[in-house]
Amino acid sequence: MHLTLRQLRTFEAVARHLNYTRAAEELFLTQPAVSMQIRGLEKQLGVALFEQLGKRLYLTEAGREALHYARSIAQQIEDLETVLAGLKGVGGGRLRISVASTANYFMPALLAAFSQRHSGVQASLDITNREALLRQLAENTVDLVVMGQPPAEMDLEAAVFRENPLVIVAPPDHPLASERRIPLERLQQEVFLVREPGSGTRIAMERFFSERGIRLTTGMEVGSNEAIKQSVEAGLGLGVLARDTIALELELQRLVVLDVRDFPIMRHWYVVHRRGKRLPAVAQAFKEFLLTGVPARGRASGPPAPAKGGVRRPARPR
């Protein structure tokens, strides 16, 4: 057999998405080019790797076996790249990082500050939702992930590097905008716009109110922070958003933060990777930069005290 790395990488992408179009977009190839790579690989192996049933694509038994080895080969190549990058130093490395969509409001500035310290670093930034972040961690396809709450069931190393307070926002002309120390019970008279199921912000919001016996009326389900901000501005309801996401709207007085008792909901941002993963020199340097060297304009508070491995969590308020 004369397999190529391009064939294996293309196969892994198609197997992960079970969709030729999405794999083509990820690999910056045309769909016919992806199909040609898969046909060439199937010809070399002498077996079909996929089967089409209706409009859905499925892996065959041979495809599932091939995927295991394709990922193993990819991991070996990644280990080689990590060793060589370490020999080159930080300046010769490539940083692969994925972040939750809300982190997009501050992460580009942090990457820019890091790049100024380490010229020559090539960074790949993927901004996506929580579900995709968990899949990337499970498949070990990125060096670092920045997310709001690491899942307890996965074997991960995670450390807090930044506060992430959630606040309640309203249009400036809302009746509650001028009130102070608003009781939580008063919010039961309002309609709230919420993110999609699985969103970290929504999970934190629902847990917070459920623990306090507050039942909220929810209106539209909205798929992005930008859409929630625009909907709140339009008077369709209140929203719970990370304070990082609304700096511009507050400055322009398009939104206000309501003064509600027990708010903000204090969450944190974590930098996360698989436990035992051998980080490239550039990824290790960026992790240390987030934990200890972030410029004042790039973080909400100073770095927390070091922890002995595992998830570094903030102290519980007393």
Buried (B, 14 or more C-beta within 10 A) or exposed (E): EEBEEBBBBBBBBBBBBEBBEBBBBBBEBEBEEBBBBBEBBBEEBEBEBBEEEEEEBEBBEBBEBBBEEBBEBBEEEBEEEBEEBBEBEBEBBBBBBBBBBBBBBBBBEBBEBBBEEBEEBEBEBBBBBBEBBBEBBEEBBBBBBBBBBBBEEEEBBBBBBBBBBBBBBBBEEBEBBEEEEBEBEBBEEBEBBBBBEEBBBBBBBBEBBEEEEBEBEEBBEBEBBEBBBBBBBEEBBBBBBBBBBBEEBBEEEBBBBBBBEEBBBEBBBBBBBBEEBEBBBBBBBBBEBBBEBBEEEBBBEEBBEEEEEEBBBEEEEE
